[in-house]
Every structure is written in C-alpha cells, then in structure tokens.
C-alpha cells in the first residue's frame, strides 16, 4: 500500500473556471479518508485527478514516493469503484472480476485464485455465475468492490458508491466496506482508501479522517470527533451533524476576563477565556448543537434562557427533534423519547422558554465565519 500526497493541486478548465484551489494534504498508508461536501464542491473532480481520469493543472501528486501527475491511470496503482458500478452486462460476475487481471496478462491460476479470494471476502461466491442483470443493487455494488480488490492496488478510490442504494442497504454497505478495510488491515494487507460522498452520515461513520470541501477549497481536514466538537467555521459546523448546529446572531462583549453574550432579549456570561478576539465588542454567531438546547428544565448555572415559540416536532423513535422559533430563527432541540409527551402537548405557536448551555457554545465571527473558540 502507499500514502497519497497532494501538494498545491489545482484544476483550471479551458474556460477559466477554477474548480480546485491549491489543495494540500497527505493521506497516510492504510488510512481511510473521506472527501465530503455539497454538490459542486469538486470532491469527485479531486478523486478523478488522483485516479488519472482528470488532468492536473498545477501542483504535485504523489502515490507512495512516485510523482504520478503524468502517469496513466493503469500505472498509478489505484483501483476505482464508480457510482454506477460499471459492470460489463454481457459478462458473468466471475468474468467481470477477472477482466482487469486478464488484461494484465496474469497466469490463469493466479486470476482464478484472486477471483475466488475476493468472492469469499465479499460473500459473493454464489453469484459468480450470474450476469449483472440478475443482481440486486447491493450485490452489484459488492461485485464492483470485488473488481477493485482483485487488482490488489496501492489505493482504493470510491466515488459515491452507495448513492443508488436504498437507505437500509446503504447502512449495511457502510458497515461492510468499513469492515473490509479493517479485515484487510488485520490480514496484513492494509489498504489506503479515499472515499467520496455528499452524505455527512456516511462520512462520519466511515472515515478515520474527513476532508470537508466547499467550492474547491478545504474547510477542515480532521477526525470525525473534532469536526463535530471543534468545527473550524460556520460551514463545517452547519454541514457536519444531523440535525445541523443551531446558529443565532448575537454580540460578544469583552471586558478583561469577562465575556458577555447578548442574544435578542437575553444576556449570558461566558467562562471561556481562550477566545481569539481582537477588540472589545463584535457581532458573532452563537452555535449550539441540538443536544445542548434544553426544554422544560429548571434554572441552572451556565444556561441562557431565551423566549421562544413552538414550531413543530419530529419523532425519531429513540429521540425527538423539537423545533422552536426565536425571533425569525428556527432552533432545534434534540430530546430523549421520555420527553415526547411533554413537548407533544405544546401547541404550534405556544410561548415557552428554551435553555442554551453556554458551556457548549461555539462563537463564530459573523463576517469571516471563523470559530473564535478553537
């Protein structure tokens, strides 16, 4: 296996549009990294540049110790799994798995052994003599993954491989791909994985590290835990997490060691002393995860109580999402199912109070979006 290093990689199309802006990062040997972001953020373009399917305008791409900017796709030691599976419809599963190996001129015995090993690993041995039209979506996806495994590449590239599957199958395939990565590592065959998705749940559950992209620029490259608990800016804070982080407009006043947040008709003191603040007062956005918004709780230290009105409720089984309006802003609270009865008795538009746990608040510069608390 091998590491993947991108040094100031950029992509500019002939019409002058710059899709990728000087991307810098390194993926370690055997690491599972996810590229995530909304449609149009250039995550698939970046993956295709690594694969050699898109040219690199400037910068340096290394796979292992080799610079591969101008190397052909087949010479990069990478195998790609596409969104549409790209199986040959006239070939049986066995032949789909073997096709690339035959093109390499490998002996028949080795081809057969690799195909059988991949089929056993992915539990698709009963499917080997079927045609793609006889497979379900999940089975087709496993065959597509198997076609990459048999090549024993240095790097696995996944381009939104689960987007065509239903929700239940997506969840099971997430687990299967993650288990496969761990299984190969335990067997002494660690595989470096770059996985592209627009689904932040996929990113958070699969990636050892996650690269969050927006408009061809890296917003944050970190572990799932740090992305959730220490987002670099308002974009990451809002994109990572479901429901997304609440954002409320406020003012921050700094007087020595005292930090005061003023939010509509409520004012609360902050104990945080490590804010990166210049000046004594500035407009901010106060960010708070839904689990740190209290409903129907008694007064307690560190909670800023705000007047609100009930909007609506979503029942999720083990938990409840309650939505409130604070002025014109909708604030979400994640509540345990035990409070479902309490909030369900509230009528739409009913006045109430919600508590913001300031100890868990993030303060973002209202202009730049930068997190002032990390």
VOMARKOL-490521 format. One record per residue (C-alpha): residue in three letters; x, z, y. Coordinates in steps of 0.5 Angstrom, whole numbers, plus 2048, in hexadecimal, padded with zeros to 3 digits. Each point is the difference from the previous one (the first is absolute). Layout:
N
AlaXZY...
! end
This chain:
374
Unk800800800Unk802800807Unk7FF802807Unk7FD7FC806Unk802800807Unk7FD7FD806Unk8057FF806Unk7FC7FE806Unk7FC7FB7FCUnk7FC7FC805Unk7FB7FA7FFUnk7FE7FB805Unk7FC7FA7FFUnk8017F9803Unk7FA801805Unk804806803Unk7FC8067FCUnk8048057FEUnk7FD8037FAUnk8058057FEUnk804804805Unk8078027FEUnk7FF8047FAUnk8058067FEUnk7FF8047F9Unk8038017FAUnk7FC8017F9Unk8058047FBUnk8017FE7F9Unk7FA8017FCUnk7FC802805Unk7F87FF801Unk7FF7FE807Unk7F97FD803Unk7FF7FC806Unk7FA802803Unk7FC7FD807Unk7FA7FD802Unk7FF7F87FFUnk8057FC804Unk805806801Unk8057FB7FCUnk8018047FAUnk7FE7FA7FBUnk8057FC804Unk8058057FFUnk7FF8007F9Unk8017F97FFUnk806800804Unk8038057FBUnk7FE7FB7FBUnk8037FA803Unk7F97FD801Unk801800808Unk8067FF803Unk803805805Unk8017FE807Unk806805801Unk8038077FDUnk8038017F9Unk7FC8017FAUnk8048047FAUnk7FE8017F9Unk8058047FDUnk8077FE803Unk7FE7F9801Unk7FD7FD806Unk7FA7FB7FEUnk7FE7FD806Unk8017F97FEUnk7FF8027F8Unk7FB7FC7FCUnk7FA8047FEUnk8028007F9Unk807802802Unk7FE807803Unk7FF8047FAUnk7F9801802Unk7F97FF7FDUnk7FA800804Unk7F88027FEUnk7FB7FC804Unk7F9802803Unk7FD7FA7FCUnk8048027F9Unk8037F8800Unk7FF8007F8Unk8007F97FDUnk7F97FE7FEUnk8027FC7FAUnk8058057FDUnk7FE8067FCUnk803806802Unk8068007FCUnk8027FA803Unk7FF802807Unk8048067FEUnk8067FB7FDUnk7FF7FB805Unk806802805Unk8048027FBUnk8007F97FCUnk8027FD807Unk806805800Unk8027FD7F9Unk8008067FCUnk8008007F9Unk7F98007FCUnk8028077FDUnk801803807Unk7FA7FD803Unk7FB8037FAUnk804807801Unk7FF800807Unk7F87FE800Unk7FF8057FAUnk803806804Unk7FC7FE807Unk7FA7FF7FCUnk8018077FCUnk802804807Unk7FA7FD804Unk7FB8017F9Unk7FE7F8800Unk8027FF7F9Unk7F97FE7FEUnk8007FB806Unk8067FC7FEUnk7FC7FA7FDUnk7FA800805Unk8007FB806Unk800803807Unk7F87FE801Unk7FF8047FAUnk803806804Unk7FD805805Unk803802807Unk8038067FDUnk8037FC7FAUnk8027FA804Unk804805805Unk8048037FAUnk8027F97FEUnk8027FF807Unk804806800Unk8037FF7F9Unk8027F9802Unk805803805Unk8028067FBUnk8037FB7FBUnk8057FD805Unk803807801Unk8017FF807Unk804804805Unk7FA800805Unk7F88007FFUnk7FC7FD805Unk7F9802800Unk7FB7FC805Unk7FA804801Unk7FF7FF7F8Unk7FA804800Unk7FB7FE805Unk7FC7FB7FCUnk7FE8067FBUnk7FA805801Unk801807802Unk8008037FAUnk8057FB7FDUnk804801806Unk8018077FFUnk8027FF7F9Unk8057FB801Unk803804806Unk8028057FAUnk8027FB7FBUnk8057FD805Unk803807802Unk8008027F9Unk8047FA7FEUnk805801806Unk8018077FDUnk8007FD7F9Unk8067FB801Unk804805804Unk8008057FAUnk8027FB7FCUnk8067FF804Unk7FD7F9803Unk7FF802807Unk7FC7FB804Unk8007FF807Unk7F97FF803Unk7FE7FD806Unk7F8800800Unk7FC7FD806Unk7F9803801Unk7FB801806Unk7FD8067FDUnk803806802Unk7FD8047FAUnk8047FB7FCUnk806801804Unk7FF808800Unk7FF8017F8Unk8067FB7FEUnk805800805Unk806804800Unk8017FE807Unk7FC7FC804Unk8017FB806Unk7FB7FF805Unk8007FA803Unk7FC7FD807Unk8017F9803Unk8067FF7FCUnk804807802Unk8018067FCUnk7FC806803Unk8028057FBUnk8048007F9Unk8008077FDUnk7FD8037FAUnk7F88017FFUnk800807802Unk8047FF806Unk7FC7FA802Unk7F98057FFUnk803806803Unk8057FD805Unk7FE7FA803Unk8047FC805Unk7FB7FE804Unk7F87FF801Unk8007F97FCUnk8038047FAUnk7FC806801Unk7FA7FC800Unk8027FB7FBUnk8028057FAUnk7FB8057FEUnk7F87FF7FEUnk7FD801804Unk8057FF805Unk802805805Unk7FC802806Unk8027FE807Unk7FE804806Unk8027FF807Unk803806804Unk805802805Unk8068047FEUnk803805805Unk8078037FFUnk802807804Unk8068037FDUnk7FF8017F8Unk7F8800801Unk7FD7F97FEUnk7F8800802Unk7FC7FA7FEUnk7FA7FE804Unk7FA7FC7FCUnk7FA7FF804Unk7FD807801Unk8048047FBUnk807802801Unk8058037FBUnk807803800Unk8067FD7FBUnk8058047FDUnk8047FA7FEUnk807800804Unk8037FA7FEUnk7FC7FA803Unk8047FB803Unk7FD800807Unk8037FE807Unk7FC802806Unk7FB806801Unk7FA7FC7FEUnk7FE7FA7FDUnk7FA7FC7FCUnk8008017F9Unk7FC7FE7FAUnk7FF8067FBUnk8007FE7F9Unk7FD8047FAUnk7FF7FF7F9Unk7F88017FEUnk8028067FCUnk802803806Unk7FA800803Unk7FB8067FFUnk7F9800800Unk7FB806800Unk806805800Unk802807803Unk804800806Unk8088017FEUnk8067FF803Unk8037F9802Unk7F97FD800Unk7FE7FC806Unk7F88007FFUnk7FD7F9803Unk7F97FF802Unk7FD7FA7FBUnk7FA7FD7FDUnk7FF7FE7F9Unk8007F87FFUnk8007FF7F8Unk8028037F9Unk8037FC7FAUnk8008047FAUnk8067FE7FBUnk7FF8057FAUnk805805801Unk800800807Unk7FC7FE806Unk8027FC806Unk7FC802807Unk8017FC806Unk7FF803807Unk8007FD807Unk804804805Unk7FE7FC806Unk8017F97FEUnk8058017FBUnk7FE8017F8Unk8048067FDUnk8008007F8Unk8008077FCUnk8028007F9Unk7FC8067FDUnk7FF8027F9Unk7FA7FF7FCUnk7FE807801Unk7FE7FF807Unk7FC7FA7FEUnk7FA804801Unk802803807Unk8017F9803Unk7FA7FC7FDUnk7FC805804Unk8027FE806Unk7FC7FA804Unk8037FA803Unk802801807Unk8008087FFUnk804804804Unk8068047FDUnk807802800Unk8067FE7FCUnk807803800Unk8067FD801Unk8068037FCUnk8057FF806Unk8068037FBUnk7FF7F97FCUnk7FF7FC806Unk8057FA802Unk8007FE807Unk8027F9802Unk8027FD806Unk7FA7FC803Unk8047FA802Unk8057FF7FBUnk7FC8037FAUnk8078047FEUnk7FF8067FCUnk802806805Unk8008057FAUnk8057FD7FB
! end
